[in-house]
Amino acid sequence: MVGIGNASAASVAGLPDFADLVEKTGGAVVNIRTTERLKQGQSGVPGAEDEEMQEFFRRFFGVPVPPRPQQPDRAPRGRSPGTQPEEESPRGVGSGFIISGDGFVLTNAHVVDGADEVYVTLTDKREFKAKIIGVDKRTDVAVVKIDGNNLPHLAVGDPSKLRVGEWVIAIGSPFGLDNTVTAGIISAKARDTGDYLPLIQTDVAVNPGNSGGPLINMRGEVVGINSQIYSRSGGYMGISFAVPIDEAVRVADQLRVSGRVTRGRIGVQIGEVTKEVAESLGLARAQGALVQRVEPGSPAEKGGLEAGDIILRFNGTSIEKSSDLPRLVGATKPGTRSTLTLWRKGANRDVTLTVAELEPEKTAKAEEKAVKPPQPANSLGLVVSNLSDAQKKELRLDSGVFVDKVEGTAARAGLRPGDIILRINNTDIKDAQQFSAVVSKLDSKKSSVLLVRRGEASQFVPIRPVTQ
């Protein structure tokens, strides 16, 4: 017979013990503090420390908040701010980890970006002045370098082998408390919270100061960089996100070689393909990336892509959701000839284009809006008119109709005056007369989709005509 005490002991024995894991990996985790230089006459931001943190330390430690400031632009204590030229002022703290014995450190871009000086402190209390090798804001990855040899460093794991529910730990400096260990499980994989990265979701406690620290599996391998939290209060609420280490290493390798990351672009603005849109256009299922806008002069325009196309494959790789496309294109070397499989007007077709290098988006020009005579709304609740030659030139369009008035079902579907209707289902709209003819033949018992351009972007809008 097993007593209550023995049963409790058995259950405790079944829980993971992280002590050996922490002992094995903790030495490679570092504290990162950054400073900025205040020129003569410039001052830090005055004010008291965060009241909640003061109360936390008073109640649980009986001491005031540690002297390392957590807010940027705060002048050092005991000195009058802005009284000396080039005064070094604390800016913030974060975490990082060593990935090679010669001193390369991975962290988050937001930890070191904009800092004048970066200081890295090891667990043995050695402090190094670090050099920023490169910062990539799009993935929130940065590489810094300290001078050293045979430094403790973490082995890199394979995030693709992670299983939802498996144990992981985080080590970092939340609120400046160095070498703090927290544990939890993988909550989900490939969360679409970043443009170029599918993030790892965990329930490991991550707080300000943990940023840049490692997410470590039970084999002692780093599988991610703790980067974000979901929070309404600014503190941990049970959901945290990490940059997958394989993606981070790819970025880090480019930063180490050239100090910057080169990404591909094809010049399209995209959106999701809903089930309703897929059914209306004859797609077997909701998949792919809907082309909402084609940038003038871009590889996409030169390759023949059009607003309303649905990109199903890129270089043979299936596009299941729209976020897959920028990741595949971004990982493609500029200058590469690539093949895209599209769904257009009820049929597949392949187009070939040359991937360009990612650059800042161009500012869209304002569209001309002409005054239109009033007309009765049709069964979609729309009054439309032909585009003027000036509008076609400005919008780079050969056809389409201008929405003058919206009411009823069209208003409920979200259409607005000033929208341009380019297509109904798989039929291109040439002018107002043809638009009316197509609308008159729509089945009021089933939904249709309008390809609508608003500003510089186009999207499909599901709508059902009403009997007049």
Steps between C-alpha positions, in 0.01 A plus 500: 500500500638842399454776757413859420856609565640240259250600231605865534864404477430299185324794336784736589752252362318515166549877463797634303807613691662798329797535735751308287372674186548844654846407625592381150373802307488794741861605449434592137215739586600864540358824633504790255481861607513791262587865540478818297721805504332822613659808351550820696168662574302180437330339798348168581133458581441588866248327719450228755546127437199295398273482805394139444862384484585697814215330684612159368852537634387653829255219572704201389861608547486785751726708276449782252498444127845395372709793376495393134229710336240320290383804306694665218647849524533491881800681644728319752415552866707741702595713199334802350380403155644682205781673694791328321572460128458149363362371829417128480141436608341158565245413231362150569570138582434171325637151452698304246699182455838402359489288184873452440808467718656810344229728635214545256179573692140482376233729641195700387536799270287713732742434788801666333360710215587867547745439785832684504668238719414136578632317806479122535530339844562124542382290792854506645461882522747577220381801303590573140446802281330356192494601135169495311561287189154542349133559576197372308179666618273292277582182692607674825840327488836659578860379526758654733863397553713487813871425512565159651611144436357165608190670632203282604247485216170332422442221251243583233192274484244432228170687556327285237528205739324681783172345612212692650491414869871432550691672781730796440673756720596865463799666665535877510493820702136597558483842668881486527500183714795321338493128417134445579367160387137439403343188353193403300387316190475561128146634455496521120731511200514729198288782639450768235596801709794608288528590130808291437498251786255240633553538876504234774231554765567386857359552849847562642501812720670777301514859624680824410872419514451142374513630144784343304548207736492135387211257491660163581369146450557208737811395306669827586467642147384853424189485282394864505564859608241632745366806326138596571217461747127545469402738777241758594701616800857499369581192707474125440146366452566138401592542133849564368665466161847403383680541168585149369876453530547363146350820357702711744824326403431562129457868578805502728719342233417784259557760771840352580605505134364835383336673797161493327236254378409476132147388418307440183186683392260472208290812561153382599267582787316186607210380714340178617273287281178435690281195457228717346738649243646157416155353435391792286813484284496122456792412725477159664592646839609824665873526438760727348572873515255746345673774301340826614741735327784473249768766545572695179833406345543204735605145405135397548377755245773406253408133549134567420339470845169677550288606795259215570750225419540233766858374536488126572866401469839670508786308338300181548426558869131513590364823650253384764444843657596848388781535757687214330571713193708787650708245691577299188566808288703666776724195525564506124821663378436815295558435131355147514257400223192360673179335385161578655186292448188720496126450507342751261145498367440135576827351373862442604781674321874536558695826482873556527667804651833614640503562876626847597648624827260613770475875529274749682148518363418789271246757610168462324365795303158645568231397257281736304133498583255641246147622571240250370132550423256325739357166387286229665691223676503151348435166674840523670417842643753674273502795266805499273637697207782474248852602589629813330812483287685698766395252769609204289839662444544585866390157619680313221178322403348412165152426633280491809218716637493774761266457800292818541244384754472211747192376684332180618692177453806676358525726804471197730778331304727796573514670160548878488456781249830543316571127476585361157333172395727301273330161479187306593583136572722409202373771263704818442293818513560728201243776555178590683273354232668160512505514882121543506454211258716267709326600825157435348596138437631426853321228698345651812517160671880489507783733585721664241829682547601842376866581443516849649788744492524751783797731507797299378368159607241259359299234678208265439174597672231231535152634426153362423252689280151572625185456295367836383 
